[in-house]
Amino acid sequence: MSVEPRRPFARRGLTRVGLLTCIVCVLVVASLLPPLILRSREVARSNACQENLRRLGVALHQHSELPDSDDQLSDGAVDYVRNGCPDEYSWIASVVERVGDREAPFVCPASPVVGLETLNDLVAAKDSSAALGIDAERLEAGRCNPRDGLLSTEAGSAARRTKVTELLDAGYDTTYSPSWLFSHGQPRLVNVNLGDQHVSRVVPPLDLLANTTGPLTLRQVETAEIPANNVPALADGAATRTLDSTVGEGREKGMPLAPSASRGPSFRHADEILLVGENGNTDVNVLIPTAFPPVGTRMTTAEERKYASTRGSLAPEYGRKFVASDTRGWGATHGNQANVLMVDGSVKTLEDLDGDGLFNPGLPRTFEGPATRGDFATNLVEVSAFEVYTGTLLIVTRMQKGVFTSTRVWDWQDFVEAHETSGEE
């Protein structure tokens, strides 16, 4: 009996269709990898910056517990002409000099800015007469002294820029911009006697330390009607300023800077954002809104009236305005997001919804045309006051029509309940 020999299996190669399919799959996977890698790196940088902020939050609370801190969380903004020499009068000095944490991370590696706008002031200040709302001696403190420090050199000179570079290299450099509440606390009020009533008014301008209670204190936080995890301290700085001259390696003329501090409670008038009280003493009640707009609201003129104070008024030419903290110092650093350190030490995230790199707290934009640099591009509300408080007063109980009474007329919990009823998450 004969047996037929086995035939070897025929080799089958890839068909053209199969080969093209494989190539397409490889190309699709390859096209997806770079965005995923970039996104993972961005998330890693954002997480690192959040850890930086948490560490700073711990140090700031340690500062408030020091015997000579006057209960303040910090020594204020890194703002030379409005607060003093940064190595003596700033929240960085609080961490480095008072708490002793010389390794604290003051710079977010993902930030597009190379510092704060006060760098321009440090280079340009002729002498201590540049002080705004503070004792001139504060500009002559520490490394800024006129003997062998910053003010011993000519303004704008190469020697001055060297002194500024030395200050930065010593650690007094940051990419974080503080909230007005953190750097200025609360507005100082004056009582105006009107017969048997005492009407409270704001002393302008509120961007000057002399017209506020000074840097936020732990007692103000603990007695506030606003929860501590709603009160912002520091956030990623917005690239809305530029460096006027080269200051050391890596800080060349024209590179982006962030605002040194928020200007404070503001409102929109025509194409400008104005600080409350710029045109004279203002009834404190303009700082108390009827409500806060939810994220996603388009703040038209009609919408603004819904939220503007009904108890106080600005100058007649302005009419009723919604007042909120000027948040243009904060910028989208991690994609379309920014990290915000709250005074309780937690970190929250803001999201830029209209792509302008900023976060609008509810200031309207009713004029046509492109936004100027550093202004909001649209009237879209991007900050929820119930997550990151953009109001001014931390305690407003017993205040009615500018008169202190025994009647409780304002309660943060009332706002929260109304906010929850509206259905916003």
C-alpha positions as CSV (number, residue, x, y, z in Angstrom):
1,M,0.0,0.0,0.0
2,S,1.5,3.3,-1.1
3,V,1.3,6.4,1.1
4,E,1.2,9.8,-0.5
5,P,3.8,12.1,0.7
6,R,2.6,15.1,2.8
7,R,2.4,18.3,1.0
8,P,4.0,21.2,2.8
9,F,1.7,24.0,4.0
10,A,1.5,26.8,1.5
11,R,3.0,30.0,3.0
12,R,0.6,32.8,3.0
13,G,2.0,36.3,3.2
14,L,0.1,39.5,4.1
15,T,-2.2,40.8,1.5
16,R,-2.0,44.3,0.4
17,V,-5.1,45.1,2.3
18,G,-3.8,43.5,5.4
19,L,-0.5,45.4,5.1
20,L,-2.2,48.7,4.6
21,T,-4.4,48.0,7.7
22,C,-1.3,47.3,9.8
23,I,0.3,50.5,8.6
24,V,-2.8,52.5,9.3
25,C,-3.0,51.1,12.9
26,V,0.6,51.9,13.6
27,L,0.1,55.4,12.3
28,V,-3.0,55.9,14.4
29,V,-1.3,54.7,17.6
30,A,1.8,56.8,16.8
31,S,-0.4,59.9,16.4
32,L,-2.1,59.3,19.7
33,L,1.1,58.9,21.7
34,P,2.5,62.4,21.7
35,P,-0.7,64.1,23.0
36,L,-0.9,61.4,25.7
37,I,2.7,61.9,26.7
38,L,2.4,65.7,26.7
39,R,-0.8,65.4,28.8
40,S,0.8,63.1,31.3
41,R,3.8,65.4,31.6
42,E,1.4,68.4,32.1
43,V,-0.5,66.5,34.8
44,A,2.8,65.6,36.5
45,R,3.9,69.2,36.5
46,S,0.5,70.4,37.8
47,N,0.6,67.8,40.6
48,A,4.1,69.0,41.5
49,C,3.0,72.6,41.7
50,Q,0.0,71.6,43.8
51,E,2.4,69.9,46.3
52,N,4.5,73.1,46.2
53,L,1.5,75.1,47.2
54,R,0.5,72.7,50.0
55,R,4.0,73.0,51.4
56,L,3.7,76.8,51.3
57,G,0.3,76.5,53.0
58,V,1.8,74.7,55.9
59,A,4.6,77.2,56.3
60,L,2.2,80.2,56.2
61,H,0.2,78.6,59.0
62,Q,3.4,78.1,61.0
63,H,4.1,81.8,60.5
64,S,0.8,82.8,62.0
65,E,1.7,80.9,65.1
66,L,5.0,82.7,65.7
67,P,5.0,85.0,68.8
68,D,5.8,88.1,66.8
69,S,3.6,87.5,63.8
70,D,0.6,89.4,65.1
71,D,-1.5,86.4,64.0
72,Q,-0.8,87.2,60.3
73,L,-0.5,84.4,57.8
74,S,2.2,86.3,56.0
75,D,4.0,89.6,55.7
76,G,2.0,90.5,52.6
77,A,2.6,90.7,48.9
78,V,6.0,90.5,47.1
79,D,5.5,94.2,46.0
80,Y,8.4,96.5,46.6
81,V,6.7,99.9,46.3
82,R,3.4,98.9,48.0
83,N,4.8,96.6,50.7
84,G,8.6,97.0,51.1
85,C,11.8,95.2,50.4
86,P,10.9,91.5,49.6
87,D,13.4,90.0,52.0
88,E,11.8,91.8,54.9
89,Y,8.2,92.4,53.8
90,S,6.6,89.6,51.8
91,W,5.1,86.2,52.1
92,I,8.3,84.8,50.9
93,A,10.2,86.5,53.7
94,S,7.6,85.0,56.1
95,V,8.5,81.5,54.9
96,V,12.3,82.0,54.5
97,E,13.2,84.4,57.3
98,R,10.5,83.8,60.0
99,V,9.7,80.1,59.6
100,G,13.1,79.2,58.4
101,D,12.1,77.0,55.4
102,R,14.9,78.1,52.9
103,E,14.1,75.2,50.6
104,A,10.5,76.1,50.1
105,P,9.4,75.9,46.4
106,F,8.3,79.4,45.3
107,V,8.4,78.8,41.6
108,C,6.1,76.6,39.5
109,P,8.3,74.9,36.8
110,A,5.3,74.9,34.4
111,S,4.8,78.7,34.7
112,P,5.3,80.9,31.6
113,V,6.3,83.9,33.7
114,V,9.8,84.6,34.9
115,G,8.7,86.6,38.0
116,L,6.4,89.3,39.3
117,E,6.0,92.9,38.0
118,T,7.7,94.2,41.1
119,L,11.0,93.3,39.4
120,N,10.5,96.5,37.3
121,D,10.0,98.5,40.5
122,L,13.1,97.1,42.0
123,V,15.2,98.1,39.0
124,A,13.5,101.5,38.5
125,A,13.0,102.9,42.1
126,K,15.2,106.0,42.6
127,D,14.9,106.1,46.3
128,S,12.5,105.4,49.2
129,S,10.2,108.2,48.0
130,A,8.7,105.5,45.6
131,A,6.8,104.1,48.5
132,L,3.0,103.9,47.9
133,G,0.8,103.8,51.1
134,I,3.6,102.5,53.4
135,D,6.4,104.0,55.4
136,A,9.4,105.0,53.2
137,E,11.7,103.1,55.5
138,R,10.3,99.8,54.4
139,L,11.9,100.4,51.0
140,E,15.3,100.7,52.7
141,A,15.1,97.5,54.7
142,G,17.1,94.4,54.3
143,R,18.9,93.9,51.0
144,C,17.4,97.2,49.7
145,N,19.3,99.4,52.1
146,P,21.0,102.6,50.8
147,R,24.4,101.8,52.3
148,D,25.5,98.7,50.4
149,G,22.2,97.3,49.2
150,L,19.8,97.9,46.3
151,L,19.3,101.6,46.9
152,S,23.1,102.2,47.0
153,T,23.1,101.8,43.2
154,E,21.7,104.1,40.5
155,A,18.2,103.3,39.3
156,G,18.2,101.3,36.0
157,S,22.0,100.8,36.1
158,A,23.9,97.5,35.5
159,A,24.9,97.7,39.2
160,R,21.2,97.9,40.2
161,R,20.2,95.0,38.0
162,T,23.0,93.0,39.7
163,K,21.6,93.8,43.1
164,V,18.1,92.7,41.9
165,T,19.6,89.4,40.5
166,E,21.3,88.7,43.9
167,L,18.0,89.2,45.6
168,L,16.3,86.8,43.3
169,D,19.1,84.2,43.6
170,A,18.7,84.4,47.3
171,G,15.2,82.9,46.9
172,Y,13.0,86.0,46.7
173,D,11.5,85.0,43.4
174,T,8.1,83.5,42.7
175,T,5.6,82.8,39.9
176,Y,2.6,82.9,42.3
177,S,0.3,85.9,42.7
178,P,-1.7,86.4,45.9
179,S,-5.3,87.3,46.3
180,W,-6.3,90.7,47.7
181,L,-7.8,89.0,50.8
182,F,-4.5,87.3,51.5
183,S,-2.2,90.3,51.0
184,H,-4.5,93.1,52.3
185,G,-7.0,91.4,54.7
186,Q,-10.0,93.6,54.9
187,P,-10.8,97.3,54.0
188,R,-10.4,99.9,56.7
189,L,-13.8,101.6,57.4
190,V,-14.5,105.1,58.6
191,N,-17.8,105.9,60.4
192,V,-19.6,109.0,59.2
193,N,-22.1,110.4,61.7
194,L,-25.5,111.0,60.3
195,G,-27.6,112.1,63.2
196,D,-28.2,108.9,65.3
197,Q,-26.7,106.7,62.7
198,H,-23.1,105.8,61.9
199,V,-22.6,105.0,58.2
200,S,-19.5,103.0,57.3
201,R,-17.4,103.9,54.3
202,V,-14.4,102.5,52.5
203,V,-11.2,104.5,52.5
204,P,-9.8,104.5,49.0
205,P,-7.7,103.3,47.2
206,L,-7.9,99.7,48.4
207,D,-4.7,98.6,46.7
208,L,-2.7,100.5,49.3
209,L,-1.9,98.7,52.5
210,A,-2.6,101.8,54.6
211,N,-6.3,101.6,53.7
212,T,-6.7,98.0,54.7
213,T,-6.2,96.0,57.9
214,G,-3.0,94.5,56.5
215,P,-2.2,90.9,55.6
216,L,-4.8,88.4,56.4
217,T,-4.7,87.1,60.0
218,L,-5.6,83.7,61.4
219,R,-8.2,85.3,63.6
220,Q,-9.9,86.9,60.6
221,V,-10.0,83.5,59.0
222,E,-11.4,81.8,62.1
223,T,-14.1,84.4,62.7
224,A,-15.1,84.8,59.1
225,E,-18.5,83.8,57.7
226,I,-16.7,82.5,54.7
227,P,-15.3,79.0,55.2
228,A,-11.5,78.8,55.2
229,N,-11.5,76.4,52.3
230,N,-13.2,79.0,50.2
231,V,-10.7,81.9,50.8
232,P,-7.9,82.0,48.3
233,A,-4.3,82.8,49.2
234,L,-2.0,82.2,46.2
235,A,-2.5,81.1,42.6
236,D,-0.5,80.6,39.4
237,G,0.4,84.1,38.1
238,A,-0.9,85.4,34.7
239,A,1.5,86.4,32.0
240,T,0.0,89.9,31.6
241,R,3.1,92.1,32.2
242,T,6.6,92.2,30.7
243,L,10.1,92.8,32.0
244,D,11.4,96.2,31.2
245,S,15.1,95.3,31.3
246,T,17.2,92.1,31.5
247,V,17.8,91.0,35.1
248,G,20.3,88.1,35.3
249,E,20.4,84.9,33.3
250,G,17.0,83.6,32.1
251,R,15.2,86.9,32.7
252,E,15.6,88.9,29.5
253,K,13.8,92.2,28.6
254,G,10.3,91.6,27.2
255,M,9.8,88.2,29.0
256,P,6.4,87.8,30.7
257,L,5.7,88.8,34.3
258,A,2.7,88.3,36.6
259,P,1.0,91.0,38.7
260,S,2.5,91.3,42.2
261,A,-0.9,91.4,43.8
262,S,-4.6,91.8,43.1
263,R,-5.8,95.4,43.1
264,G,-8.8,94.5,45.1
265,P,-12.6,94.9,44.8
266,S,-13.4,96.2,41.3
267,F,-16.2,96.8,38.9
268,R,-16.5,97.2,35.1
269,H,-17.3,100.6,33.6
270,A,-17.3,100.9,29.8
271,D,-14.0,99.4,28.7
272,E,-12.3,99.7,32.0
273,I,-12.1,97.7,35.2
274,L,-12.0,100.2,38.1
275,L,-11.1,99.8,41.7
276,V,-13.8,100.5,44.2
277,G,-13.3,103.9,45.8
278,E,-11.0,105.4,43.1
279,N,-13.2,108.5,43.0
280,G,-13.7,109.0,46.7
281,N,-15.0,107.3,49.9
282,T,-17.6,104.7,49.0
283,D,-20.5,103.2,51.0
284,V,-19.3,99.8,52.2
285,N,-22.5,98.2,51.1
286,V,-21.5,98.3,47.5
287,L,-19.2,95.5,48.4
288,I,-22.1,93.3,49.4
289,P,-23.7,91.7,46.3
290,T,-27.3,90.5,46.1
291,A,-25.9,87.1,45.0
292,F,-22.9,85.6,43.2
293,P,-23.3,84.5,39.6
294,P,-22.8,80.8,38.8
295,V,-20.1,79.6,36.5
296,G,-21.2,79.8,32.9
297,T,-23.3,82.9,33.3
298,R,-23.0,85.5,30.6
299,M,-22.8,88.8,32.5
300,T,-24.7,91.2,30.4
301,T,-25.9,94.5,31.7
302,A,-29.2,93.0,32.6
303,E,-27.6,90.1,34.4
304,E,-25.3,92.4,36.3
305,R,-28.3,94.2,37.8
306,K,-29.4,90.9,39.3
307,Y,-26.3,90.5,41.3
308,A,-25.3,94.1,42.1
309,S,-25.8,95.5,45.6
310,T,-29.1,97.0,46.3
311,R,-28.0,98.5,49.6
312,G,-25.2,100.8,48.5
313,S,-24.3,102.8,45.4
314,L,-21.2,104.0,43.6
315,A,-20.9,107.4,42.0
316,P,-24.1,108.4,40.0
317,E,-22.3,108.1,36.7
318,Y,-21.6,104.4,37.4
319,G,-25.0,103.3,38.6
320,R,-25.4,99.8,40.1
321,K,-22.5,97.5,39.6
322,F,-21.5,94.0,40.5
323,V,-18.3,94.2,42.6
324,A,-15.8,91.3,42.7
325,S,-12.1,90.8,43.5
326,D,-9.9,91.5,40.5
327,T,-8.6,88.1,39.6
328,R,-6.6,89.1,36.5
329,G,-3.4,88.3,38.4
330,W,-4.1,84.6,38.0
331,G,-3.4,82.7,34.8
332,A,-4.0,79.4,33.1
333,T,-0.6,77.7,33.6
334,H,-1.5,74.0,33.3
335,G,-3.3,73.8,30.0
336,N,-6.5,75.7,30.6
337,Q,-6.2,75.4,34.4
338,A,-4.6,77.2,37.4
339,N,-3.9,75.9,40.9
340,V,-5.1,78.0,43.8
341,L,-3.9,77.6,47.4
342,M,-6.7,78.2,49.9
343,V,-6.0,79.5,53.4
344,D,-6.8,76.2,55.0
345,G,-3.9,74.6,53.1
346,S,-6.0,72.8,50.4
347,V,-5.5,73.4,46.7
348,K,-8.3,73.9,44.2
349,T,-8.3,74.2,40.4
350,L,-9.8,77.0,38.2
351,E,-10.7,76.3,34.6
352,D,-10.4,78.9,31.7
353,L,-13.6,78.4,29.8
354,D,-13.1,81.0,27.0
355,G,-9.4,80.5,26.2
356,D,-8.2,84.0,27.2
357,G,-5.9,82.5,29.9
358,L,-7.7,84.4,32.7
359,F,-10.5,83.6,35.1
360,N,-13.5,86.1,35.1
361,P,-15.2,86.3,38.6
362,G,-18.3,87.9,37.0
363,L,-17.2,91.3,35.7
364,P,-19.3,92.1,32.5
365,R,-17.9,93.0,29.1
366,T,-20.4,95.0,27.2
367,F,-18.2,96.8,24.6
368,E,-17.2,95.5,21.2
369,G,-13.7,94.8,19.9
370,P,-10.7,92.7,21.1
371,A,-9.7,92.7,24.7
372,T,-6.6,94.6,25.7
373,R,-3.8,92.6,27.2
374,G,-4.6,91.5,30.7
375,D,-8.3,92.0,30.3
376,F,-11.1,89.4,30.1
377,A,-11.9,88.4,26.5
378,T,-15.6,87.7,27.3
379,N,-18.3,88.2,29.9
380,L,-18.4,84.5,30.8
381,V,-18.2,83.8,34.5
382,E,-15.4,81.3,35.2
383,V,-15.0,81.5,39.0
384,S,-17.6,80.2,41.5
385,A,-17.5,82.3,44.7
386,F,-18.7,79.2,46.5
387,E,-15.4,77.4,45.7
388,V,-13.0,80.3,45.4
389,Y,-14.4,83.4,47.2
390,T,-14.3,86.5,45.0
391,G,-16.1,88.8,47.4
392,T,-14.5,91.4,49.6
393,L,-15.9,91.2,53.1
394,L,-15.4,88.1,55.3
395,I,-17.9,89.3,57.9
396,V,-20.9,91.3,56.9
397,T,-23.4,90.3,59.6
398,R,-25.3,93.2,61.2
399,M,-24.6,95.5,58.4
400,Q,-27.6,97.1,56.7
401,K,-27.7,100.1,54.3
402,G,-24.2,101.1,55.6
403,V,-25.5,101.2,59.1
404,F,-24.4,98.9,61.9
405,T,-27.5,97.5,63.6
406,S,-28.3,94.5,65.7
407,T,-30.2,92.9,62.8
408,R,-28.7,90.0,60.9
409,V,-29.4,90.7,57.3
410,W,-26.7,88.8,55.4
411,D,-25.7,85.2,55.8
412,W,-23.2,83.2,53.7
413,Q,-25.3,80.1,54.3
414,D,-28.3,81.9,52.7
415,F,-26.1,82.4,49.6
416,V,-25.0,78.7,49.7
417,E,-28.6,77.5,49.9
418,A,-29.7,79.7,47.1
419,H,-26.7,78.5,45.1
420,E,-27.6,74.9,45.7
421,T,-31.2,75.5,44.8
422,S,-30.2,77.0,41.5
423,G,-28.8,73.5,40.5
424,E,-25.2,74.5,39.9
425,E,-22.7,71.9,40.9
